[in-house]
Amino acid sequence: MSKKKIILLCLKIFLAVLVLAALVHKISADKIFSALHEARWAYIGVAFLLVFINFFIQYKKWYLLVVLEKPEVSTKEVMSSLLAGITLGFVTPGRVGEFGRSFFIKKSRWTILLGLTLIDKVLVSLTIYFFGTFGLLFFSTILFDSHQTILLGLITALFFIMCIYLLFHPRVLRNLLQKINIKVKKYPKIQQFLTGLAVIDRKTIYQLLSLNVLYYFVFITQFYLLVLTFFRISLLNGFLALFSTMFVKTLLPITIADLGIRETAAVFFLGQLNVPQEAAFNASFFLFIINILLPSIIGLFILLKSPVIWKTKKNDAFFL
């Protein structure tokens, strides 16, 4: 790993610690720990069990993509590469390191898998932005005037119509990619990456979109259960606040595993609904532990055993 990469990684860690420390100082560590003593731990138990459903959905999504490039891929290979990608995503803002799972599928063209993964990431982002918009529109009625709310709604609607049209009309996207291909013929790896974007069919897109929406609601349900652990809030208001939290968190991928950003957003939006700051903070931090930290630790063992991670001359730029 180059010095530049090490410095960048340290900067991301420092930023996450700084934001978290500032937030804890603002809320008060005493309040945070006091809330833990009054927590309803049964809700945390249910939220933890939902992790297994989340992982299964992620496995199904990744399997759908991998079989397009390597039909004979095994379940073990898909699962191990998925866990390795989660660990790589842990140390990169916006979890872009998850693209690294492509390198762990043996005897496959990883550039094509990158292109396929990009489509899934776009669908993930669209899902977050779509439901996040409903949350932001709700809060805009509290924070802004009606004209600004209407304008936000119109701009968002046009954006989603354009994105959905491109996703469900592969020919239009394929024609665009072919024009780009003409300009990058000297770069075979880029051509393979663009091929990965073009080979996916409409049926697979439907399946991926459905799985993404299912995953998102299981994830939000986890988050909501963790909020209930510390404070009672209605289902509708809770979901709208958490939709907004995930939207804003995704827009600001500047720290390791979004630490600090997610907690700050949760404190802000849930605070608008009179949820105590310590409750919002604890819910968000527990979400990080059970959904990101624990799977990343498991994936770390896979990374340490894999020869792929040591090929830094070729892939170092990707992992960080």
LODRENKOL-396002 format. One record per residue (C-alpha): residue in three letters; z, x, y. Coordinates in steps of 0.05 Angstrom, whole numbers, plus 5000, padded with zeros to 4 digits. Each point is the difference from the previous one (the first is absolute). Layout:
<rec><type>ala</type><pz>Z</pz><px>X</px><py>Y</py></rec>
...
//
This chain:
<rec><type>met</type><pz>5000</pz><px>5000</px><py>5000</py></rec>
<rec><type>ser</type><pz>4980</pz><px>5029</px><py>5068</py></rec>
<rec><type>lys</type><pz>5049</pz><px>5013</px><py>5056</py></rec>
<rec><type>lys</type><pz>4966</pz><px>4947</px><py>5041</py></rec>
<rec><type>lys</type><pz>5012</pz><px>4948</px><py>4946</py></rec>
<rec><type>ile</type><pz>5073</pz><px>5021</px><py>4992</py></rec>
<rec><type>ile</type><pz>5011</pz><px>4994</px><py>5076</py></rec>
<rec><type>leu</type><pz>4967</pz><px>4931</px><py>5001</py></rec>
<rec><type>leu</type><pz>5043</pz><px>4976</px><py>4942</py></rec>
<rec><type>cys</type><pz>5063</pz><px>5026</px><py>5034</py></rec>
<rec><type>leu</type><pz>4980</pz><px>4965</px><py>5064</py></rec>
<rec><type>lys</type><pz>4992</pz><px>4934</px><py>4964</py></rec>
<rec><type>ile</type><pz>5068</pz><px>5007</px><py>4967</py></rec>
<rec><type>phe</type><pz>5032</pz><px>5019</px><py>5066</py></rec>
<rec><type>leu</type><pz>4969</pz><px>4940</px><py>5035</py></rec>
<rec><type>ala</type><pz>5025</pz><px>4953</px><py>4946</py></rec>
<rec><type>val</type><pz>5070</pz><px>5028</px><py>5003</py></rec>
<rec><type>leu</type><pz>4999</pz><px>4997</px><py>5076</py></rec>
<rec><type>val</type><pz>4979</pz><px>4927</px><py>5003</py></rec>
<rec><type>leu</type><pz>5050</pz><px>4980</px><py>4946</py></rec>
<rec><type>ala</type><pz>5057</pz><px>5038</px><py>5034</py></rec>
<rec><type>ala</type><pz>4985</pz><px>4968</px><py>5067</py></rec>
<rec><type>leu</type><pz>4998</pz><px>4931</px><py>4969</py></rec>
<rec><type>val</type><pz>5066</pz><px>5011</px><py>4961</py></rec>
<rec><type>his</type><pz>5032</pz><px>5025</px><py>5065</py></rec>
<rec><type>lys</type><pz>4977</pz><px>4938</px><py>5037</py></rec>
<rec><type>ile</type><pz>5025</pz><px>4952</px><py>4946</py></rec>
<rec><type>ser</type><pz>5063</pz><px>5039</px><py>4982</py></rec>
<rec><type>ala</type><pz>5012</pz><px>5032</px><py>4933</py></rec>
<rec><type>asp</type><pz>5065</pz><px>4961</px><py>4993</py></rec>
<rec><type>lys</type><pz>4964</pz><px>4934</px><py>5004</py></rec>
<rec><type>ile</type><pz>4948</pz><px>5022</px><py>4950</py></rec>
<rec><type>phe</type><pz>5052</pz><px>5021</px><py>4948</py></rec>
<rec><type>ser</type><pz>5042</pz><px>4939</px><py>5014</py></rec>
<rec><type>ala</type><pz>4940</pz><px>4955</px><py>4985</py></rec>
<rec><type>leu</type><pz>4994</pz><px>5035</px><py>4932</py></rec>
<rec><type>his</type><pz>5070</pz><px>4978</px><py>4981</py></rec>
<rec><type>glu</type><pz>4982</pz><px>4927</px><py>5014</py></rec>
<rec><type>ala</type><pz>4932</pz><px>5003</px><py>4965</py></rec>
<rec><type>arg</type><pz>4979</pz><px>4949</px><py>4948</py></rec>
<rec><type>trp</type><pz>4980</pz><px>5050</px><py>4946</py></rec>
<rec><type>ala</type><pz>4968</pz><px>4947</px><py>4955</py></rec>
<rec><type>tyr</type><pz>4942</pz><px>4996</px><py>5049</py></rec>
<rec><type>ile</type><pz>4990</pz><px>5075</px><py>4996</py></rec>
<rec><type>gly</type><pz>4998</pz><px>4994</px><py>4924</py></rec>
<rec><type>val</type><pz>4945</pz><px>4948</px><py>5003</py></rec>
<rec><type>ala</type><pz>4961</pz><px>5041</px><py>5052</py></rec>
<rec><type>phe</type><pz>5005</pz><px>5061</px><py>4954</py></rec>
<rec><type>leu</type><pz>4972</pz><px>4961</px><py>4940</py></rec>
<rec><type>leu</type><pz>4940</pz><px>4979</px><py>5042</py></rec>
<rec><type>val</type><pz>4982</pz><px>5074</px><py>5003</py></rec>
<rec><type>phe</type><pz>4973</pz><px>4995</px><py>4929</py></rec>
<rec><type>ile</type><pz>4954</pz><px>4942</px><py>5020</py></rec>
<rec><type>asn</type><pz>4976</pz><px>5040</px><py>5059</py></rec>
<rec><type>phe</type><pz>4985</pz><px>5061</px><py>4958</py></rec>
<rec><type>phe</type><pz>4962</pz><px>4958</px><py>4949</py></rec>
<rec><type>ile</type><pz>4957</pz><px>4970</px><py>5055</py></rec>
<rec><type>gln</type><pz>4986</pz><px>5070</px><py>5027</py></rec>
<rec><type>tyr</type><pz>4982</pz><px>5022</px><py>4930</py></rec>
<rec><type>lys</type><pz>4951</pz><px>4943</px><py>4992</py></rec>
<rec><type>lys</type><pz>4966</pz><px>5015</px><py>5066</py></rec>
<rec><type>trp</type><pz>4992</pz><px>5074</px><py>4984</py></rec>
<rec><type>tyr</type><pz>4976</pz><px>4985</px><py>4930</py></rec>
<rec><type>leu</type><pz>4946</pz><px>4953</px><py>5028</py></rec>
<rec><type>leu</type><pz>4974</pz><px>5057</px><py>5043</py></rec>
<rec><type>val</type><pz>5005</pz><px>5056</px><py>4949</py></rec>
<rec><type>val</type><pz>4961</pz><px>4964</px><py>4945</py></rec>
<rec><type>leu</type><pz>4941</pz><px>4995</px><py>5048</py></rec>
<rec><type>glu</type><pz>4995</pz><px>5076</px><py>4997</py></rec>
<rec><type>lys</type><pz>5033</pz><px>5014</px><py>4932</py></rec>
<rec><type>pro</type><pz>4997</pz><px>4940</px><py>4953</py></rec>
<rec><type>glu</type><pz>5038</pz><px>5036</px><py>4944</py></rec>
<rec><type>val</type><pz>5061</pz><px>5017</px><py>5043</py></rec>
<rec><type>ser</type><pz>5067</pz><px>4992</px><py>4966</py></rec>
<rec><type>thr</type><pz>5060</pz><px>4960</px><py>5024</py></rec>
<rec><type>lys</type><pz>5043</pz><px>5063</px><py>5001</py></rec>
<rec><type>glu</type><pz>4950</pz><px>5036</px><py>5044</py></rec>
<rec><type>val</type><pz>4996</pz><px>4942</px><py>5049</py></rec>
<rec><type>met</type><pz>5076</pz><px>4994</px><py>5004</py></rec>
<rec><type>ser</type><pz>5013</pz><px>5075</px><py>5008</py></rec>
<rec><type>ser</type><pz>4947</pz><px>5008</px><py>5054</py></rec>
<rec><type>leu</type><pz>5028</pz><px>4939</px><py>5037</py></rec>
<rec><type>leu</type><pz>5071</pz><px>5029</px><py>5000</py></rec>
<rec><type>ala</type><pz>4973</pz><px>5067</px><py>5023</py></rec>
<rec><type>gly</type><pz>4964</pz><px>4965</px><py>5057</py></rec>
<rec><type>ile</type><pz>5063</pz><px>4964</px><py>5021</py></rec>
<rec><type>thr</type><pz>5036</pz><px>5066</px><py>5005</py></rec>
<rec><type>leu</type><pz>4944</pz><px>5031</px><py>5041</py></rec>
<rec><type>gly</type><pz>5001</pz><px>4939</px><py>5044</py></rec>
<rec><type>phe</type><pz>5074</pz><px>5011</px><py>5012</py></rec>
<rec><type>val</type><pz>4988</pz><px>5064</px><py>5038</py></rec>
<rec><type>thr</type><pz>4941</pz><px>4975</px><py>5042</py></rec>
<rec><type>pro</type><pz>4999</pz><px>4953</px><py>5060</py></rec>
<rec><type>gly</type><pz>4967</pz><px>4933</px><py>4984</py></rec>
<rec><type>arg</type><pz>5006</pz><px>5020</px><py>4926</py></rec>
<rec><type>val</type><pz>4930</pz><px>5031</px><py>5003</py></rec>
<rec><type>gly</type><pz>5023</pz><px>5049</px><py>4946</py></rec>
<rec><type>glu</type><pz>4992</pz><px>4943</px><py>4950</py></rec>
<rec><type>phe</type><pz>4926</pz><px>5016</px><py>5000</py></rec>
<rec><type>gly</type><pz>5021</pz><px>5062</px><py>4960</py></rec>
<rec><type>arg</type><pz>5008</pz><px>4959</px><py>4937</py></rec>
<rec><type>ser</type><pz>4924</pz><px>5007</px><py>4992</py></rec>
<rec><type>phe</type><pz>5009</pz><px>5074</px><py>4982</py></rec>
<rec><type>phe</type><pz>5044</pz><px>4981</px><py>4940</py></rec>
<rec><type>ile</type><pz>4945</pz><px>4961</px><py>4964</py></rec>
<rec><type>lys</type><pz>4970</pz><px>5052</px><py>4953</py></rec>
<rec><type>lys</type><pz>4925</pz><px>5006</px><py>4989</py></rec>
<rec><type>ser</type><pz>4983</pz><px>4955</px><py>5058</py></rec>
<rec><type>arg</type><pz>4966</pz><px>5009</px><py>5067</py></rec>
<rec><type>trp</type><pz>5060</pz><px>4999</px><py>5046</py></rec>
<rec><type>thr</type><pz>4956</pz><px>4991</px><py>5062</py></rec>
<rec><type>ile</type><pz>4976</pz><px>4933</px><py>4973</py></rec>
<rec><type>leu</type><pz>5071</pz><px>4980</px><py>4984</py></rec>
<rec><type>leu</type><pz>5018</pz><px>5017</px><py>5072</py></rec>
<rec><type>gly</type><pz>4947</pz><px>4952</px><py>5025</py></rec>
<rec><type>leu</type><pz>5025</pz><px>4945</px><py>4954</py></rec>
<rec><type>thr</type><pz>5072</pz><px>5013</px><py>5022</py></rec>
<rec><type>leu</type><pz>4979</pz><px>4995</px><py>5072</py></rec>
<rec><type>ile</type><pz>4975</pz><px>4929</px><py>4989</py></rec>
<rec><type>asp</type><pz>5067</pz><px>4981</px><py>4969</py></rec>
<rec><type>lys</type><pz>5036</pz><px>5031</px><py>5060</py></rec>
<rec><type>val</type><pz>4957</pz><px>4960</px><py>5047</py></rec>
<rec><type>leu</type><pz>5018</pz><px>4936</px><py>4962</py></rec>
<rec><type>val</type><pz>5074</pz><px>5020</px><py>5003</py></rec>
<rec><type>ser</type><pz>4995</pz><px>5010</px><py>5075</py></rec>
<rec><type>leu</type><pz>4963</pz><px>4934</px><py>5010</py></rec>
<rec><type>thr</type><pz>5053</pz><px>4963</px><py>4961</py></rec>
<rec><type>ile</type><pz>5056</pz><px>5031</px><py>5042</py></rec>
<rec><type>tyr</type><pz>4963</pz><px>4987</px><py>5065</py></rec>
<rec><type>phe</type><pz>4981</pz><px>4929</px><py>4981</py></rec>
<rec><type>phe</type><pz>5070</pz><px>4977</px><py>4985</py></rec>
<rec><type>gly</type><pz>5029</pz><px>5045</px><py>5053</py></rec>
<rec><type>thr</type><pz>4958</pz><px>4964</px><py>5052</py></rec>
<rec><type>phe</type><pz>5035</pz><px>4935</px><py>4984</py></rec>
<rec><type>gly</type><pz>5066</pz><px>5034</px><py>5011</py></rec>
<rec><type>leu</type><pz>4978</pz><px>5031</px><py>5065</py></rec>
<rec><type>leu</type><pz>4971</pz><px>4935</px><py>5025</py></rec>
<rec><type>phe</type><pz>5067</pz><px>4967</px><py>4986</py></rec>
<rec><type>phe</type><pz>5038</pz><px>5054</px><py>5038</py></rec>
<rec><type>ser</type><pz>4949</pz><px>5001</px><py>5056</py></rec>
<rec><type>thr</type><pz>5020</pz><px>4929</px><py>5017</py></rec>
<rec><type>ile</type><pz>5070</pz><px>5029</px><py>5012</py></rec>
<rec><type>leu</type><pz>4980</pz><px>5064</px><py>5034</py></rec>
<rec><type>phe</type><pz>4936</pz><px>4983</px><py>5038</py></rec>
<rec><type>asp</type><pz>4966</pz><px>4941</px><py>5034</py></rec>
<rec><type>ser</type><pz>4953</pz><px>4951</px><py>4965</py></rec>
<rec><type>his</type><pz>4936</pz><px>5030</px><py>5028</py></rec>
<rec><type>gln</type><pz>5015</pz><px>5069</px><py>4970</py></rec>
<rec><type>thr</type><pz>5017</pz><px>4967</px><py>4934</py></rec>
<rec><type>ile</type><pz>4934</pz><px>4962</px><py>4998</py></rec>
<rec><type>leu</type><pz>4961</pz><px>5064</px><py>5017</py></rec>
<rec><type>leu</type><pz>5035</pz><px>5039</px><py>4945</py></rec>
<rec><type>gly</type><pz>4984</pz><px>4945</px><py>4950</py></rec>
<rec><type>leu</type><pz>4925</pz><px>4999</px><py>5019</py></rec>
<rec><type>ile</type><pz>4992</pz><px>5075</px><py>4997</py></rec>
<rec><type>thr</type><pz>5034</pz><px>5003</px><py>4933</py></rec>
<rec><type>ala</type><pz>4959</pz><px>4943</px><py>4971</py></rec>
<rec><type>leu</type><pz>4934</pz><px>5035</px><py>5020</py></rec>
<rec><type>phe</type><pz>5024</pz><px>5065</px><py>4970</py></rec>
<rec><type>phe</type><pz>5017</pz><px>4968</px><py>4933</py></rec>
<rec><type>ile</type><pz>4936</pz><px>4960</px><py>4996</py></rec>
<rec><type>met</type><pz>4960</pz><px>5065</px><py>5009</py></rec>
<rec><type>cys</type><pz>5041</pz><px>5038</px><py>4948</py></rec>
<rec><type>ile</type><pz>4998</pz><px>4945</px><py>4948</py></rec>
<rec><type>tyr</type><pz>4925</pz><px>4992</px><py>5010</py></rec>
<rec><type>leu</type><pz>4987</pz><px>5074</px><py>4986</py></rec>
<rec><type>leu</type><pz>5046</pz><px>5001</px><py>4940</py></rec>
<rec><type>phe</type><pz>4969</pz><px>4939</px><py>4967</py></rec>
<rec><type>his</type><pz>4929</pz><px>5019</px><py>5015</py></rec>
<rec><type>pro</type><pz>4992</pz><px>5067</px><py>4965</py></rec>
<rec><type>arg</type><pz>4925</pz><px>5003</px><py>5016</py></rec>
<rec><type>val</type><pz>5015</pz><px>5006</px><py>5074</py></rec>
<rec><type>leu</type><pz>5051</pz><px>5054</px><py>4988</py></rec>
<rec><type>arg</type><pz>4955</pz><px>5035</px><py>4950</py></rec>
<rec><type>asn</type><pz>4942</pz><px>5002</px><py>5051</py></rec>
<rec><type>leu</type><pz>5046</pz><px>5030</px><py>5051</py></rec>
<rec><type>leu</type><pz>5023</pz><px>5052</px><py>4950</py></rec>
<rec><type>gln</type><pz>4929</pz><px>5018</px><py>4981</py></rec>
<rec><type>lys</type><pz>4984</pz><px>5016</px><py>5073</py></rec>
<rec><type>ile</type><pz>5061</pz><px>5045</px><py>5002</py></rec>
<rec><type>asn</type><pz>4979</pz><px>5032</px><py>4934</py></rec>
<rec><type>ile</type><pz>4935</pz><px>5023</px><py>5031</py></rec>
<rec><type>lys</type><pz>5039</pz><px>5042</px><py>5050</py></rec>
<rec><type>val</type><pz>5047</pz><px>5031</px><py>4949</py></rec>
<rec><type>lys</type><pz>4953</pz><px>5020</px><py>4944</py></rec>
<rec><type>lys</type><pz>5019</pz><px>5073</px><py>5010</py></rec>
<rec><type>tyr</type><pz>5072</pz><px>4981</px><py>4981</py></rec>
<rec><type>pro</type><pz>5001</pz><px>4975</px><py>4927</py></rec>
<rec><type>lys</type><pz>5076</pz><px>4987</px><py>5001</py></rec>
<rec><type>ile</type><pz>4993</pz><px>4954</px><py>5060</py></rec>
<rec><type>gln</type><pz>4941</pz><px>4965</px><py>4965</py></rec>
<rec><type>gln</type><pz>5043</pz><px>4987</px><py>4939</py></rec>
<rec><type>phe</type><pz>5056</pz><px>4974</px><py>5044</py></rec>
<rec><type>leu</type><pz>4952</pz><px>4951</px><py>5032</py></rec>
<rec><type>thr</type><pz>4974</pz><px>4981</px><py>4931</py></rec>
<rec><type>gly</type><pz>5070</pz><px>4980</px><py>4982</py></rec>
<rec><type>leu</type><pz>5000</pz><px>4952</px><py>5059</py></rec>
<rec><type>ala</type><pz>4935</pz><px>4969</px><py>4978</py></rec>
<rec><type>val</type><pz>5009</pz><px>4991</px><py>4925</py></rec>
<rec><type>ile</type><pz>5055</pz><px>4948</px><py>5003</py></rec>
<rec><type>asp</type><pz>4977</pz><px>4929</px><py>4987</py></rec>
<rec><type>arg</type><pz>5022</pz><px>4934</px><py>5032</py></rec>
<rec><type>lys</type><pz>5040</pz><px>4978</px><py>4938</py></rec>
<rec><type>thr</type><pz>5043</pz><px>5063</px><py>5003</py></rec>
<rec><type>ile</type><pz>5011</pz><px>4989</px><py>5075</py></rec>
<rec><type>tyr</type><pz>5024</pz><px>4929</px><py>4986</py></rec>
<rec><type>gln</type><pz>5047</pz><px>5026</px><py>4946</py></rec>
<rec><type>leu</type><pz>5027</pz><px>5056</px><py>5045</py></rec>
<rec><type>leu</type><pz>5010</pz><px>4953</px><py>5058</py></rec>
<rec><type>ser</type><pz>5038</pz><px>4951</px><py>4957</py></rec>
<rec><type>leu</type><pz>5044</pz><px>5055</px><py>4971</py></rec>
<rec><type>asn</type><pz>5013</pz><px>5028</px><py>5070</py></rec>
<rec><type>val</type><pz>5022</pz><px>4932</px><py>5026</py></rec>
<rec><type>leu</type><pz>5045</pz><px>4991</px><py>4939</py></rec>
<rec><type>tyr</type><pz>5029</pz><px>5070</px><py>5009</py></rec>
<rec><type>tyr</type><pz>5012</pz><px>4988</px><py>5074</py></rec>
<rec><type>phe</type><pz>5039</pz><px>4936</px><py>4988</py></rec>
<rec><type>val</type><pz>5042</pz><px>5031</px><py>4945</py></rec>
<rec><type>phe</type><pz>5015</pz><px>5058</px><py>5048</py></rec>
<rec><type>ile</type><pz>5018</pz><px>4953</px><py>5058</py></rec>
<rec><type>thr</type><pz>5044</pz><px>4960</px><py>4952</py></rec>
<rec><type>gln</type><pz>5037</pz><px>5064</px><py>4983</py></rec>
<rec><type>phe</type><pz>5009</pz><px>5014</px><py>5073</py></rec>
<rec><type>tyr</type><pz>5025</pz><px>4929</px><py>5013</py></rec>
<rec><type>leu</type><pz>5050</pz><px>5004</px><py>4943</py></rec>
<rec><type>leu</type><pz>5027</pz><px>5065</px><py>5029</py></rec>
<rec><type>val</type><pz>5009</pz><px>4966</px><py>5067</py></rec>
<rec><type>leu</type><pz>5037</pz><px>4943</px><py>4966</py></rec>
<rec><type>thr</type><pz>5045</pz><px>5054</px><py>4969</py></rec>
<rec><type>phe</type><pz>5029</pz><px>5011</px><py>5069</py></rec>
<rec><type>phe</type><pz>4984</pz><px>4937</px><py>5041</py></rec>
<rec><type>arg</type><pz>4977</pz><px>4929</px><py>4989</py></rec>
<rec><type>ile</type><pz>4932</pz><px>4983</px><py>5031</py></rec>
<rec><type>ser</type><pz>4950</pz><px>4944</px><py>4985</py></rec>
<rec><type>leu</type><pz>4941</pz><px>5015</px><py>4954</py></rec>
<rec><type>leu</type><pz>4946</pz><px>4986</px><py>5053</py></rec>
<rec><type>asn</type><pz>5032</pz><px>5039</px><py>5056</py></rec>
<rec><type>gly</type><pz>5017</pz><px>5057</px><py>4953</py></rec>
<rec><type>phe</type><pz>4929</pz><px>5006</px><py>4974</py></rec>
<rec><type>leu</type><pz>4970</pz><px>4997</px><py>5070</py></rec>
<rec><type>ala</type><pz>5046</pz><px>5056</px><py>5024</py></rec>
<rec><type>leu</type><pz>4984</pz><px>5042</px><py>4939</py></rec>
<rec><type>phe</type><pz>4925</pz><px>4987</px><py>5007</py></rec>
<rec><type>ser</type><pz>5006</pz><px>5028</px><py>5071</py></rec>
<rec><type>thr</type><pz>5042</pz><px>5059</px><py>4977</py></rec>
<rec><type>met</type><pz>4949</pz><px>5022</px><py>4948</py></rec>
<rec><type>phe</type><pz>4943</pz><px>4991</px><py>5051</py></rec>
<rec><type>val</type><pz>5032</pz><px>5045</px><py>5052</py></rec>
<rec><type>lys</type><pz>5024</pz><px>5051</px><py>4948</py></rec>
<rec><type>thr</type><pz>4928</pz><px>5007</px><py>4975</py></rec>
<rec><type>leu</type><pz>4974</pz><px>5011</px><py>5070</py></rec>
<rec><type>leu</type><pz>5048</pz><px>5059</px><py>5011</py></rec>
<rec><type>pro</type><pz>4993</pz><px>5046</px><py>4939</py></rec>
<rec><type>ile</type><pz>5033</pz><px>5061</px><py>5032</py></rec>
<rec><type>thr</type><pz>5060</pz><px>5016</px><py>4955</py></rec>
<rec><type>ile</type><pz>5013</pz><px>5015</px><py>4926</py></rec>
<rec><type>ala</type><pz>4997</pz><px>4935</px><py>4961</py></rec>
<rec><type>asp</type><pz>5002</pz><px>4963</px><py>5068</py></rec>
<rec><type>leu</type><pz>5075</pz><px>5015</px><py>5003</py></rec>
<rec><type>gly</type><pz>5030</pz><px>4979</px><py>5065</py></rec>
<rec><type>ile</type><pz>4938</pz><px>4961</px><py>5022</py></rec>
<rec><type>arg</type><pz>5010</pz><px>4945</px><py>4949</py></rec>
<rec><type>glu</type><pz>5074</pz><px>4996</px><py>5015</py></rec>
<rec><type>thr</type><pz>4989</pz><px>4997</px><py>5075</py></rec>
<rec><type>ala</type><pz>4947</pz><px>4945</px><py>4993</py></rec>
<rec><type>ala</type><pz>5046</pz><px>4961</px><py>4954</py></rec>
<rec><type>val</type><pz>5058</pz><px>5006</px><py>5049</py></rec>
<rec><type>phe</type><pz>4956</pz><px>4975</px><py>5057</py></rec>
<rec><type>phe</type><pz>4966</pz><px>4940</px><py>4967</py></rec>
<rec><type>leu</type><pz>5060</pz><px>4976</px><py>4960</py></rec>
<rec><type>gly</type><pz>5043</pz><px>5011</px><py>5062</py></rec>
<rec><type>gln</type><pz>4957</pz><px>4948</px><py>5036</py></rec>
<rec><type>leu</type><pz>5026</pz><px>4951</px><py>4948</py></rec>
<rec><type>asn</type><pz>5073</pz><px>5021</px><py>5010</py></rec>
<rec><type>val</type><pz>5004</pz><px>5042</px><py>4938</py></rec>
<rec><type>pro</type><pz>5051</pz><px>5056</px><py>5012</py></rec>
<rec><type>gln</type><pz>4970</pz><px>5069</px><py>5009</py></rec>
<rec><type>glu</type><pz>5040</pz><px>5030</px><py>4943</py></rec>
<rec><type>ala</type><pz>4975</pz><px>4946</px><py>4953</py></rec>
<rec><type>ala</type><pz>4927</pz><px>5012</px><py>5018</py></rec>
<rec><type>phe</type><pz>5009</pz><px>5076</px><py>4994</py></rec>
<rec><type>asn</type><pz>5034</pz><px>4997</px><py>4932</py></rec>
<rec><type>ala</type><pz>4948</pz><px>4952</px><py>4972</py></rec>
<rec><type>ser</type><pz>4943</pz><px>5045</px><py>5021</py></rec>
<rec><type>phe</type><pz>5034</pz><px>5063</px><py>4975</py></rec>
<rec><type>phe</type><pz>5015</pz><px>4969</px><py>4932</py></rec>
<rec><type>leu</type><pz>4927</pz><px>4979</px><py>4996</py></rec>
<rec><type>phe</type><pz>4980</pz><px>5073</px><py>5010</py></rec>
<rec><type>ile</type><pz>5048</pz><px>5023</px><py>4945</py></rec>
<rec><type>ile</type><pz>4979</pz><px>4951</px><py>4945</py></rec>
<rec><type>asn</type><pz>4925</pz><px>4996</px><py>5016</py></rec>
<rec><type>ile</type><pz>4983</pz><px>5070</px><py>5023</py></rec>
<rec><type>leu</type><pz>5054</pz><px>5051</px><py>4987</py></rec>
<rec><type>leu</type><pz>5015</pz><px>4984</px><py>4927</py></rec>
<rec><type>pro</type><pz>4927</pz><px>4995</px><py>4977</py></rec>
<rec><type>ser</type><pz>4985</pz><px>5064</px><py>5038</py></rec>
<rec><type>ile</type><pz>5055</pz><px>5037</px><py>4963</py></rec>
<rec><type>ile</type><pz>4969</pz><px>4979</px><py>4934</py></rec>
<rec><type>gly</type><pz>4931</pz><px>5020</px><py>5024</py></rec>
<rec><type>leu</type><pz>5027</pz><px>5068</px><py>5021</py></rec>
<rec><type>phe</type><pz>5012</pz><px>5019</px><py>4928</py></rec>
<rec><type>ile</type><pz>4927</pz><px>4984</px><py>4985</py></rec>
<rec><type>leu</type><pz>4977</pz><px>5042</px><py>5058</py></rec>
<rec><type>leu</type><pz>5041</pz><px>5060</px><py>4979</py></rec>
<rec><type>lys</type><pz>4970</pz><px>4998</px><py>4930</py></rec>
<rec><type>ser</type><pz>4928</pz><px>4991</px><py>5024</py></rec>
<rec><type>pro</type><pz>4954</pz><px>5060</px><py>5012</py></rec>
<rec><type>val</type><pz>4963</pz><px>4959</px><py>5053</py></rec>
<rec><type>ile</type><pz>5055</pz><px>5007</px><py>5052</py></rec>
<rec><type>trp</type><pz>4995</pz><px>5076</px><py>4998</py></rec>
<rec><type>lys</type><pz>4926</pz><px>5002</px><py>5015</py></rec>
<rec><type>thr</type><pz>5015</pz><px>5006</px><py>5074</py></rec>
<rec><type>lys</type><pz>4937</pz><px>5038</px><py>5020</py></rec>
<rec><type>lys</type><pz>4958</pz><px>4940</px><py>4984</py></rec>
<rec><type>asn</type><pz>5045</pz><px>4941</px><py>5013</py></rec>
<rec><type>asp</type><pz>5054</pz><px>5025</px><py>5047</py></rec>
<rec><type>ala</type><pz>4971</pz><px>4965</px><py>5061</py></rec>
<rec><type>phe</type><pz>5002</pz><px>4934</px><py>4965</py></rec>
<rec><type>phe</type><pz>5072</pz><px>4998</px><py>4977</py></rec>
<rec><type>leu</type><pz>5030</pz><px>5006</px><py>5070</py></rec>
//
